[in-house]
């Protein structure tokens, strides 16, 4: 995954989470966990490779 793809997934996850809170849709909040988790995991792997 490229860094720009990771950032886009992070932005999509944050947008889904904020829309879920704004509309009070519980399923959207749970669905936003997937792109957030993937992007945070990939960022962690990138930083761990640098160590």
DOLUM-809863 format. One line per field, with one value per residue (C-alpha): residue number from 1; residue in one letter; chain; x, y, z. Coordinates in Angstrom, 3 decimals. Each point is the difference from the previous one (the first is absolute). Example, Ala and Ser with C-alpha at 12.3 -4.5 7.8 and 13.67 -1.06 7.14 Angstrom:
% residues 2
k	c(1 / 2)
r	c(A / S)
c	c(A / A)
u	c(12.300 / 1.370)
v	c(-4.500 / 3.440)
w	c(7.800 / -0.660)
//
This chain:
% residues 51
k	c(1 / 2 / 3 / 4 / 5 / 6 / 7 / 8 / 9 / 10 / 11 / 12 / 13 / 14 / 15 / 16 / 17 / 18 / 19 / 20 / 21 / 22 / 23 / 24 / 25 / 26 / 27 / 28 / 29 / 30 / 31 / 32 / 33 / 34 / 35 / 36 / 37 / 38 / 39 / 40 / 41 / 42 / 43 / 44 / 45 / 46 / 47 / 48 / 49 / 50 / 51)
r	c(X / X / X / X / X / X / X / X / X / X / X / X / X / X / X / X / X / X / X / X / X / X / X / X / X / X / X / X / X / X / X / X / X / X / X / X / X / X / X / X / X / X / X / X / X / X / X / X / X / X / X)
c	c(A / A / A / A / A / A / A / A / A / A / A / A / A / A / A / A / A / A / A / A / A / A / A / A / A / A / A / A / A / A / A / A / A / A / A / A / A / A / A / A / A / A / A / A / A / A / A / A / A / A / A)
u	c(0.000 / 1.357 / 0.059 / -2.594 / -2.368 / 0.430 / -0.791 / -3.079 / -1.275 / 0.574 / -1.953 / -2.833 / -0.163 / -0.087 / -2.667 / -2.152 / 0.387 / -0.972 / -2.997 / -1.007 / 0.079 / -1.833 / -2.815 / 0.063 / 0.363 / 1.566 / 0.789 / 1.965 / 2.140 / 0.797 / 0.695 / 2.454 / 2.187 / 1.192 / 1.789 / 1.231 / 1.502 / 1.624 / 1.534 / 1.283 / 1.458 / 1.781 / 1.380 / 1.298 / 1.694 / 1.630 / 1.389 / 1.185 / 1.878 / 1.935 / 1.291)
v	c(0.000 / 3.419 / 2.796 / 1.992 / -3.002 / -0.333 / 3.687 / -0.246 / -3.001 / 1.896 / 2.990 / -2.246 / -1.719 / 3.298 / 1.353 / -3.105 / 0.229 / 3.663 / -0.601 / -2.891 / 2.237 / 2.800 / -2.234 / -2.278 / -3.108 / -2.720 / -2.273 / 2.772 / 0.495 / -3.725 / -0.054 / 2.878 / -2.160 / -2.037 / 2.750 / 1.629 / -3.235 / -0.855 / 3.436 / 0.221 / -3.514 / 0.912 / 3.230 / -1.968 / -2.509 / 2.828 / 1.585 / -3.341 / -0.667 / 3.191 / -1.130)
w	c(0.000 / -0.847 / 2.520 / -1.939 / 0.021 / 3.749 / 0.498 / -2.251 / 1.973 / 3.242 / -1.304 / -1.216 / 3.392 / 1.875 / -2.366 / 0.462 / 3.769 / 0.104 / -2.284 / 2.237 / 3.062 / -1.779 / -1.259 / 3.075 / -2.168 / 2.085 / -2.971 / -1.706 / 3.092 / 0.085 / -3.735 / 0.340 / 2.251 / -2.993 / -1.984 / 3.207 / 1.290 / -3.319 / -0.437 / 3.576 / -0.292 / -3.249 / 1.490 / 2.989 / -2.303 / -1.974 / 3.147 / 1.354 / -3.254 / 0.572 / 3.390)
//
